[in-house]
Amino acid sequence: MPNIGPLELMIVLVIALMVFGPKKLPELGKSLGSGMREFKSSITGEKDEADQDVASDEAHRARLAAVTDQPQ
């Protein structure tokens, strides 16, 4: 199996940049990273601290929205 060096990685990055564009590429990287993190946590059976923080932030936003939507 051939080794992948820095030149090959740059070629792949340039092709990805041309295909997806500069605005969409960071979003794709972020979703790929979160997918890999989810896969790893499902394999190991661990909960990620970032996932717990997101869940607590969502619960806080829901409580805040419930309070602000009440008529005064």
VEXBA-101245 format. One record per atom (N, C-alpha, C, O, CB): x, y, z. Coordinates in steps of 0.02 Angstrom, whole numbers, plus 50000, padded with zeros to 5 digits. Glycine has a CB too. Example, Ala and Ser with C-alpha at 12.3 -4.5 7.8 and 13.67 -1.06 7.14 Angstrom:
! VEXBA-101245
506604971650390/506154977550390/506604983550390/507124983450423/505654977650452/506424988850354/506844994750357/506455000250394/506705005750402/507044997050286/
//
This chain:
! VEXBA-101245
500434994150000/500005000050000/500455006250000/500905006850042/499515000050062/500335010849954/500775016749950/500645021650008/500095022050034/500665020349883/501165025150026/501115030150079/500805036550050/500905038249992/501815031750110/500425039950092/500115046250072/500535051850103/500585052450164/499365046750095/500835055850060/501265061250084/500925067950082/500335068350066/501895061450042/501285073250098/500995079950100/500765082350031/500275085950026/501495084750128/501115080349979/500915082349911/500235079449892/499805082949865/501445080149860/500135073149908/499485069949893/498925073149933/498375074049907/499525062349907/499065074749997/498555077950038/498365084850010/497775086750011/498795078650110/498855088549987/498715095149957/498295094449894/497845098449882/499385098849941/498445089449853/498055088349792/497335086749810/496875089449778/498355082649750/497225082549858/496535080849880/496185086949906/495595088049892/496555075249933/496525091049945/496235097149973/496035102049918/495505105049921/496715100450022/496465102949869/496315107449813/495715104949773/495285108949754/496935108249767/495685098449761/495115095649724/494465096549765/493955098449737/495225088149709/494495095349830/493905096249873/493695103649873/493095105049873/494045093849944/494165108149874/494025115249873/493685117249808/493215121249808/494655119349883/493915114449753/493605116049688/492905113049682/492455116149653/494045113449631/492795107149709/492145103749704/491635107049750/491075108549728/492215096349721/491805108149813/491315110549862/491325118049872/490815120849892/491435107249927/491865121349858/491895128549867/492145130449936/492125126349982/491215131749855/492395136549943/492695138650006/492185139650063/492375139250121/493075144949996/491555140950047/491065142050100/490795135550129/490635135150188/490485146250074/490755130450088/490455124050109/490965119450141/490775115050180/490135120650051/491605120250126/492125115650150/492185115550226/492245110050254/492785117650120/492175121150262/492215120750336/491615117150367/491685113550416/492255127750365/491025118150337/490425114750363/490495107150353/490295103350397/489795117350327/490765105050296/490865097950284/491365095050333/491265089450358/491095096750213/491895098650347/492395096350395/492105095750465/492255090950501/492995101050396/491695100550483/491385100450550/490905094450556/490905091050607/491005107050563/490505093250505/490035087650508/490405080950506/490185076150538/489535088050450/490955080650469/491355074450467/491655073150536/491655067450560/491905074950414/491915078350568/492205077550635/491695075350686/491825071050728/492525083950657/491095078450684/490585076450733/490335069350719/490175065750766/489995081450731/490305067450656/490115060550640/490625055450665/490435050250691/490025059850566/491255057150656/491785052550681/491765052150757/491875046850786/492475054950657/491645057850791/491605058050864/491015053850888/491075050150937/491535065250889/490435054350853/489855050450871/489985043050863/489795038950905/489255052550829/490305041350807/490465034250793/490925031450847/490815025950872/490795033550724/491435035350866/491905033050917/491555032050984/491665027151019/492485038050925/491115036851002/490775036251066/490275030451066/490165027351118/490405042851083/489975028951009/489515023251007/489895016651010/489635011851038/489095023550943/490495016450983/490895010450986/491155009251057/491125003651082/491485010750937/491405014551089/491685013751156/491155014051211/491285011951267/492205019151169/490565016651195/490035017051244/490115022851292/489815022751346/489995010751283/490505027751274/490625033551317/490205039451294/490045040051235/491365035351319/490035043651341/489705050051325/490235055351322/490665055751366/489155051751377/490215059551272/490695064951264/490465070951305/489865072351309/490775066951189/490935074351335/490765080251375/490455085651333/490005089251356/491385083051410/490665086251271/490385091351226/489645089751213/489235094351209/490775091751160/489475083351205/488785081451194/488355083151255/487785085351248/488735073951178/488635082051314/488265083651375/488175091251381/487645093551403/488635080951436/488685095051362/488625102351364/488095104851316/487715109351332/489295105651349/488075101851257/487575103851206/486885102251232/486425106251224/487705100151139/486795096451263/486135094551289/485925099351344/485335101351347/486155087351315/486385101251388/486195105851442/486055112851414/485615116351440/486755106251495/486425114951362/486285121451331/485595121451298/485235126451302/486825123051279/485415115951265/484765115551233/484205115651285/483685118851274/484705109151190/484305112251341/483805112251394/483735119351423/483185121451439/483995107251450/484285122851431/484275129651457/483905134251408/483505138451429/484995132251469/484035133551344/483685137651294/482935136251294/482535140851286/483975136451224/482745129951302/482045128151303/481695131251364/481145133851358/481955120551304/482025130951423/481735134051482/481675141651474/481185144651494/482145132351544/482195144651445/482195151851434/481635153851385/481295158851395/482875154151407/481545149951332/481025151451283/480335150651316/479885154651301/481095146651222/480245145751360/479605144851393/479445150651438/478875152851443/479605138351433/479945153251471/479855158951517/479705165351478/479275169251498/480475159951561/480065166451424/479975172751386/479335172651345/479095178051326/480565173951341/479055166851329/478445166451290/477815167551332/477275168451303/478405159851255/477865167451397/477285168451440/477065175751438/477475180251442/477435166251511/476395176951432/476155183851433/476225186851502/476155183451553/475425184251410/476375193351504/476465196651568/475885201151584/475875204451636/477105200651569/
//
